């Protein structure tokens, strides 16, 4: 029996949730790109997730957690490990007074709907951001001057030992597109502190933001959202547009003509198409403005990657032990 089949049998014997074998990750990401993961796991509950995490630690099985598969580029060869999908469980939302409790698998839009119905204000600016509560916390998602950290009270997560831990907001360092939680921890739930508001005013604010997104972002084609982080004092989209790169295309991956910080999958783009396009954008923007754009999206299944700083900066693969 080969190692992958042995691991699959071991996982099946341990967990109670659904476990898929050689599952195409293009079916689980907003980019619609990527080869198969060895396994995709849908945990049934926290206890099931904890048992799974402990086994992965013991067996040294690589794992990666997704909620809605946004902000993610998966390699054409897939991922040699297990992807944990929290979208089927951990999807409850409850409000008590000004406190909202949401599972990590809850779609951000569903969280906002609950807040709107209850007249709970504070997260309107996040309207239209794709992805899950867990992913939004990991990336400290934000827009229009607001970020997830502004309303976050605490986060519950399963650590690599399989223990359920809770961290208050003041115990967590949250920065632009980054949240410092223990490596290997899996977010399962979060609580948010909201303010009283008018449901009609909250809904109107969200509708205005959604209309702006529809007008300015390429929502009709698969993408991973914003590709690059905002450089200090500027915007990635502006630099890319000023460099004349709108509609630049490699294979079926193209810089959106609607918003230059989006790469869209025109039909059947490969991950390699996207990586080459990212590299081309970085090189041309660096040559024109002396600014190295840093990717905001995550890369899964590639060899360990790093950014080389300088005029000829590229994303390059390096050996995992370096």
SULLIN-V272624 format. One record per residue. N is the residue number from 1. RES is the residue in three letters. D_FIRST is the distance of its C-alpha to the first C-alpha in Angstrom with 2 decimals. Layout:
n	res	d_first
N	RES	D_FIRST
N	RES	D_FIRST
This chain:
n	res	d_first
1	UNK	0.00
2	UNK	3.81
3	UNK	6.63
4	UNK	8.35
5	UNK	6.43
6	UNK	6.38
7	UNK	9.95
8	UNK	10.85
9	UNK	10.26
10	UNK	12.19
11	UNK	14.81
12	UNK	15.34
13	UNK	16.01
14	UNK	18.43
15	UNK	20.44
16	UNK	22.93
17	UNK	23.48
18	UNK	22.06
19	UNK	18.75
20	UNK	18.15
21	UNK	15.16
22	UNK	16.15
23	UNK	19.74
24	UNK	22.58
25	UNK	24.69
26	UNK	27.72
27	UNK	27.97
28	UNK	28.32
29	UNK	30.80
30	UNK	34.52
31	UNK	34.22
32	UNK	31.99
33	UNK	30.14
34	UNK	26.58
35	UNK	23.10
36	UNK	20.13
37	UNK	18.85
38	UNK	15.17
39	UNK	16.57
40	UNK	20.13
41	UNK	21.25
42	UNK	24.59
43	UNK	25.50
44	UNK	27.72
45	UNK	30.04
46	UNK	30.62
47	UNK	28.96
48	UNK	25.77
49	UNK	25.95
50	UNK	26.66
51	UNK	23.65
52	UNK	21.44
53	UNK	23.23
54	UNK	22.88
55	UNK	19.12
56	UNK	18.93
57	UNK	21.29
58	UNK	19.41
59	UNK	16.02
60	UNK	18.02
61	UNK	16.83
62	UNK	19.67
63	UNK	21.68
64	UNK	24.74
65	UNK	27.18
66	UNK	29.14
67	UNK	31.88
68	UNK	33.29
69	UNK	31.57
70	UNK	34.91
71	UNK	35.79
72	UNK	32.34
73	UNK	31.18
74	UNK	27.47
75	UNK	26.32
76	UNK	25.72
77	UNK	22.18
78	UNK	21.60
79	UNK	20.31
80	UNK	17.14
81	UNK	17.26
82	UNK	18.62
83	UNK	22.11
84	UNK	24.10
85	UNK	26.68
86	UNK	29.64
87	UNK	31.76
88	UNK	31.02
89	UNK	31.87
90	UNK	34.16
91	UNK	36.69
92	UNK	39.75
93	UNK	43.14
94	UNK	46.09
95	UNK	49.50
96	UNK	51.87
97	UNK	55.10
98	UNK	54.36
99	UNK	50.79
100	UNK	47.85
101	UNK	44.37
102	UNK	41.45
103	UNK	37.69
104	UNK	35.68
105	UNK	34.44
106	UNK	38.04
107	UNK	39.25
108	UNK	42.16
109	UNK	44.37
110	UNK	43.87
111	UNK	44.86
112	UNK	47.96
113	UNK	48.84
114	UNK	48.91
115	UNK	51.08
116	UNK	53.41
117	UNK	53.87
118	UNK	54.73
119	UNK	57.00
120	UNK	54.86
121	UNK	55.49
122	UNK	53.85
123	UNK	50.87
124	UNK	52.65
125	UNK	52.04
126	UNK	48.28
127	UNK	48.84
128	UNK	46.64
129	UNK	44.06
130	UNK	40.67
131	UNK	37.72
132	UNK	37.15
133	UNK	38.90
134	UNK	36.01
135	UNK	35.93
136	UNK	39.72
137	UNK	39.82
138	UNK	37.24
139	UNK	39.31
140	UNK	42.64
141	UNK	43.30
142	UNK	46.93
143	UNK	49.64
144	UNK	53.44
145	UNK	53.85
146	UNK	51.76
147	UNK	48.32
148	UNK	46.00
149	UNK	47.07
150	UNK	50.62
151	UNK	49.90
152	UNK	46.84
153	UNK	47.51
154	UNK	44.19
155	UNK	40.42
156	UNK	37.86
157	UNK	34.34
158	UNK	31.25
159	UNK	30.75
160	UNK	27.51
161	UNK	28.08
162	UNK	28.11
163	UNK	31.91
164	UNK	34.24
165	UNK	36.99
166	UNK	40.09
167	UNK	41.98
168	UNK	45.51
169	UNK	46.50
170	UNK	48.64
171	UNK	45.67
172	UNK	43.74
173	UNK	44.71
174	UNK	44.67
175	UNK	45.75
176	UNK	45.86
177	UNK	42.43
178	UNK	40.79
179	UNK	40.28
180	UNK	39.47
181	UNK	37.06
182	UNK	34.61
183	UNK	31.61
184	UNK	28.51
185	UNK	30.75
186	UNK	30.32
187	UNK	33.71
188	UNK	34.05
189	UNK	37.82
190	UNK	41.14
191	UNK	44.82
192	UNK	47.60
193	UNK	51.33
194	UNK	53.38
195	UNK	57.11
196	UNK	59.36
197	UNK	60.00
198	UNK	61.27
199	UNK	58.64
200	UNK	60.67
201	UNK	60.99
202	UNK	57.28
203	UNK	56.42
204	UNK	58.98
205	UNK	57.57
206	UNK	54.04
207	UNK	55.31
208	UNK	57.14
209	UNK	54.04
210	UNK	51.92
211	UNK	54.66
212	UNK	54.67
213	UNK	50.90
214	UNK	51.18
215	UNK	54.00
216	UNK	52.41
217	UNK	48.64
218	UNK	46.57
219	UNK	45.13
220	UNK	44.71
221	UNK	41.86
222	UNK	38.40
223	UNK	38.55
224	UNK	37.32
225	UNK	40.85
226	UNK	42.76
227	UNK	40.97
228	UNK	43.01
229	UNK	44.51
230	UNK	48.29
231	UNK	49.81
232	UNK	52.58
233	UNK	55.76
234	UNK	54.50
235	UNK	52.08
236	UNK	49.18
237	UNK	50.18
238	UNK	53.72
239	UNK	52.70
240	UNK	50.32
241	UNK	53.03
242	UNK	55.73
243	UNK	53.62
244	UNK	53.81
245	UNK	50.11
246	UNK	50.22
247	UNK	48.53
248	UNK	46.93
249	UNK	43.94
250	UNK	40.90
251	UNK	38.92
252	UNK	38.84
253	UNK	39.14
254	UNK	42.77
255	UNK	44.99
256	UNK	46.63
257	UNK	50.28
258	UNK	50.91
259	UNK	49.52
260	UNK	48.64
261	UNK	46.15
262	UNK	43.83
263	UNK	41.43
264	UNK	40.76
265	UNK	38.18
266	UNK	40.57
267	UNK	38.10
268	UNK	34.73
269	UNK	34.81
270	UNK	31.82
271	UNK	31.05
272	UNK	32.24
273	UNK	35.52
274	UNK	36.03
275	UNK	35.31
276	UNK	37.70
277	UNK	40.28
278	UNK	40.01
279	UNK	40.55
280	UNK	43.50
281	UNK	45.08
282	UNK	44.75
283	UNK	46.33
284	UNK	49.20
285	UNK	50.05
286	UNK	49.95
287	UNK	52.20
288	UNK	54.62
289	UNK	54.82
290	UNK	53.21
291	UNK	50.83
292	UNK	47.08
293	UNK	45.42
294	UNK	42.44
295	UNK	39.72
296	UNK	39.63
297	UNK	36.43
298	UNK	33.04
299	UNK	30.42
300	UNK	26.73
301	UNK	23.86
302	UNK	26.24
303	UNK	26.21
304	UNK	28.61
305	UNK	32.01
306	UNK	35.52
307	UNK	38.99
308	UNK	41.30
309	UNK	44.89
310	UNK	47.64
311	UNK	49.21
312	UNK	46.21
313	UNK	43.63
314	UNK	40.34
315	UNK	36.97
316	UNK	34.80
317	UNK	31.20
318	UNK	30.80
319	UNK	28.06
320	UNK	26.48
321	UNK	27.67
322	UNK	31.29
